[in-house]
Amino acid sequence: MANKLVVSVQNEINNMQKNEGLKLPPSYSVGNALNAAWLILSDDSKGPSMLEKCDPRSVSKALLNMAIQGLSPAKNQCYFIPYGKQCTLQRSYFGSVTVLKQLSSVKDIKAQAVFKGDGFEIGADDEMNLIVTKYQPKFENRDNPIIGAFAYVLQKDGHKVWTVMTKKEIDASWSQSRTHNVQQKFGQEMAQRTIINRAAKLYINSSNDNDLFVKAINDSTESEYDDDQSAKDVTPKKTVADLIEDKPAKDSQEQSEVPQQSESVSEASEIAAESVSESEDSASSEPLTSEANGKEVYDDASGTKQTDLFPNGDGVRSKFD
């Protein structure tokens, strides 16, 4: 891959591994992940590609966040979503699980949605820690409304830490998200991802893991939530396999039959469509930029200015739910 932007990201990752203690999963190939991402970012079969529409700095940051977290779009672990001129990286449910298993204190993490009619009870252990005492799912209940979700983190010492959320709590989290319709359509998977993000709070921000890794996790999580920058346009994404197959014949693509997509791929397309819908309502809003240093400045929920200091690794902001 000869693109200078991708090569620069590859070199930056190599530098972080050599000089800043960054450790990637042994089976993770940065080059393969960057190539898969490049196919998506450069796809112009439905209009200008994200490379053409987005600020190169935001594309570089999204690619860097992807590589630092050990994610691959080829495995549907992450999506590239443009908001205005900013390219952002968002994790899927599979990506969130993948990332959390890389934390030094975490051995495993499981999450389940609870449907109406399932047997579910909670309690407390001798130290007053919340635990799930009963979970009896039934196949016939899976078409029923979701009433909540729960997850446990299995620590390296064998201890389980439980987290539960009611549907009302899940809805409150979703109401702050940019992808409302996706959560309604893919309720089970999105509820599981929401409860995993809630369960992960303590482990991520109290972790002894590399600061670059923790910062990348926080950046990807907070990019899913509304702030003062509003979505303006989104190019729906395809799978990497689709792009490889269709790229040489993009002019005749509209005449070909579109294959049925998996739920995860459909989720990505729904995220794109939801962002387009939001953009039509508020297309005039743009992220603020500091003239002094060229870094983006945002207002958080309280009106306080927040500056993106990713290159320096400072100023971590986190929105998990």
JOPE-V970750 format. One record per backbone hydrogen bond with DSSP energy under -0.5 kcal/mol. NH is the residue of the N-H (numbers start at 1). CO is the residue of the C=O. If there is no record, write none. Layout:
NH_CO, NH_CO
This chain:
7_3, 8_4, 9_5, 10_6, 11_7, 12_8, 13_9, 14_10, 15_11, 16_12, 17_13, 18_14, 19_15, 20_15, 20_16, 22_16, 28_25, 30_28, 33_29, 34_30, 35_31, 36_32, 37_33, 38_34, 39_35, 40_36, 41_37, 42_38, 43_40, 47_44, 50_41, 51_41, 53_49, 54_50, 55_85, 58_55, 59_55, 60_56, 61_57, 62_58, 63_59, 64_60, 65_61, 66_62, 67_63, 68_64, 69_65, 70_67, 71_66, 75_72, 76_73, 77_72, 79_90, 81_79, 81_88, 83_86, 84_82, 86_83, 87_85, 88_81, 88_86, 90_79, 92_77, 96_92, 97_93, 98_94, 99_95, 100_96, 101_97, 102_99, 103_100, 106_103, 107_154, 108_154, 110_152, 112_150, 114_148, 115_113, 116_145, 118_115, 119_136, 120_118, 121_134, 123_131, 125_129, 128_125, 131_123, 133_121, 133_131, 134_121, 136_119, 141_138, 142_139, 144_141, 147_114, 148_114, 149_165, 150_112, 151_163, 152_110, 153_161, 154_108, 154_152, 155_153, 155_159, 156_105, 158_155, 161_153, 162_130, 162_160, 163_151, 165_149, 167_147, 170_166, 171_167, 172_168, 173_169, 174_170, 175_171, 176_173, 177_174, 178_224, 183_179, 184_180, 185_181, 186_182, 187_184, 190_186, 191_187, 192_188, 193_189, 194_190, 195_191, 196_192, 197_193, 198_194, 199_195, 200_196, 201_197, 201_198, 204_200, 205_201, 206_202, 207_204, 214_210, 215_211, 216_212, 217_213, 218_214, 219_215, 220_216, 221_217, 222_218, 223_219, 224_221, 225_222, 226_176, 227_229, 228_299, 230_228, 236_234, 243_239, 244_240, 245_241, 246_242, 247_243, 249_246, 250_247, 252_249, 253_250, 255_252, 256_252, 256_253, 266_262, 267_263, 268_264, 269_265, 270_266, 271_267, 272_268, 273_269, 274_270, 275_271, 276_272, 277_273, 278_274, 279_275, 280_276, 281_277, 281_278, 282_278, 285_282, 288_297, 290_295, 291_289, 294_290, 297_288, 298_306, 300_298, 300_304, 303_300, 306_298, 308_296, 309_307, 312_309, 313_309, 313_310, 314_309
